[in-house]
Amino acid sequence: MMLVPMVGGSGPNYLFINILNVPIVTAGVSCPGSQNHAPNENIRINDFIYGTKHMVRIIKNFGNL
């Protein structure tokens, strides 16, 4: 797992953190060679399944805050 505090294209995080005062998290799933945001962007099925399970865990943990 790699944890990146903020990345380019982070969206409206400032509003949620500094104005609404709510926690946020972002997660991305890909593999080397996935060509993110390119015309031939792709993801392997196993990576998609693992990524979906990872995001479910994030949502459940946020619900426990």
TITOR-329665 format. One record per atom (N, C-alpha, C): residue in three letters; x, y, z. Coordinates in steps of 0.02 Angstrom, whole numbers, plus 50000, padded with zeros to 5 digits. Example, Ala and Ser with C-alpha at 12.3 -4.5 7.8 and 13.67 -1.06 7.14 Angstrom:
! TITOR-329665
ALA506604971650390
ALA506154977550390
ALA506604983550390
SER506424988850354
SER506844994750357
SER506455000250394
//
This chain:
! TITOR-329665
MET500424994150000
MET500005000050000
MET500455006250000
MET500235011349963
MET500595017649962
MET500125023149985
LEU500345027150032
LEU499955032650058
LEU500245039150032
VAL499835043049995
VAL500065049349968
VAL499625054849998
PRO499915059450037
PRO499495064450071
PRO499055068450023
MET499305070749968
MET498915074349918
MET499245073349850
VAL498845073249799
VAL499105072549731
VAL498785077749687
GLY499075078949629
GLY498795083649582
GLY498085081549562
GLY497655086349552
GLY496965084749534
GLY496575082249594
SER496705084949652
SER496395082349713
SER495665084349721
GLY495395088349678
GLY494695090149683
GLY494565095349736
PRO493955095749760
PRO493765101049808
PRO493935099449881
ASN494515096349892
ASN494695094349960
ASN494725100250008
TYR494955105949986
TYR495015111750030
TYR494345113350062
LEU493815113250023
LEU493145114950049
LEU492935110150104
PHE493045103750094
PHE492845098750144
PHE493265099350208
ILE493915100250199
ILE494365100450257
ILE494315106950295
ASN494355112550260
ASN494425119050294
ASN493765122750304
ILE493255121450265
ILE492625125050272
ILE492115120650309
LEU492035114550286
LEU491535110050317
LEU491825106250376
ASN492495106150382
ASN492835102850438
ASN492655095450443
VAL492665092050386
VAL492525084850385
VAL493135081150356
PRO493265075150379
PRO493835071350352
PRO493695068950281
ILE494225068250243
ILE494165065650175
ILE494705060450164
VAL494615056450114
VAL495115051650093
VAL495035050650018
THR495585049649983
THR495565047949913
THR495945041449903
ALA495725037449857
ALA496065031149843
ALA496045029949768
GLY496585027349743
GLY496615025649672
GLY496855018549663
VAL496635015449611
VAL496825008549597
VAL497075008149526
SER497675005649517
SER497935004649450
SER498534999949454
CYS498814998649398
CYS499424994649395
CYS499894997949344
PRO500544996249346
PRO500994998949297
PRO500754997349226
GLY500755002149183
GLY500525000949115
GLY499785001949104
SER499435004449154
SER498705005149148
SER498505011249106
GLN498985015449089
GLN498865021249046
GLN498315025849074
ASN498365027549139
ASN497855031749170
ASN497705038049130
HIS497075039449119
HIS496825045349084
HIS497025045649011
ALA497255040248983
ALA497425039948912
ALA496855036648873
PRO496845037448808
PRO496295034348769
PRO496255026748779
ASN496815023548793
ASN496805016248803
ASN496885014348877
GLU496605018548922
GLU496625017148993
GLU496325010249007
ASN496625006549053
ASN496384999849068
ASN496524998049140
ILE496194992849164
ILE496324990149231
ILE496224982649228
ARG496644979049263
ARG496564971749265
ARG495974970049311
ILE495624964749296
ILE495024962949335
ILE495194961849408
ASN495744958449423
ASN495924957349494
ASN496064963849529
ASP496394968649495
ASP496514975149526
ASP495864978849539
PHE495384978249493
PHE494734981449502
PHE494384978449564
ILE494394971849571
ILE494074968549628
ILE494414970549693
TYR495084970349695
TYR495444972249756
TYR495314979649772
GLY495304983849722
GLY495174990949733
GLY494474992149760
THR493984988549734
THR493304989249759
THR493264987149832
LYS493574981649850
LYS493584979449920
LYS493934984449965
HIS494464987449940
HIS494834992449978
HIS494394998549992
MET494025000749942
MET493595006549951
MET493005005049998
VAL492764998849997
VAL492244996850045
VAL492514997350117
ARG493124995050127
ARG493424995650194
ARG493495002950216
ILE493695007250169
ILE493745014350185
ILE493065017150206
ILE492545015650168
ILE491875018150183
ILE491635015550251
LYS491755009150264
LYS491545006350329
LYS491915009650386
ASN492565010950378
ASN492945014150431
ASN492725021350442
PHE492545024850390
PHE492295031650398
PHE491635031450436
GLY491225026350425
GLY490595025650460
GLY490685024450535
ASN491275021850554
ASN491415020550624
ASN491725026350661
LEU491865031850626
LEU492175037650659
LEU491705040850708
//
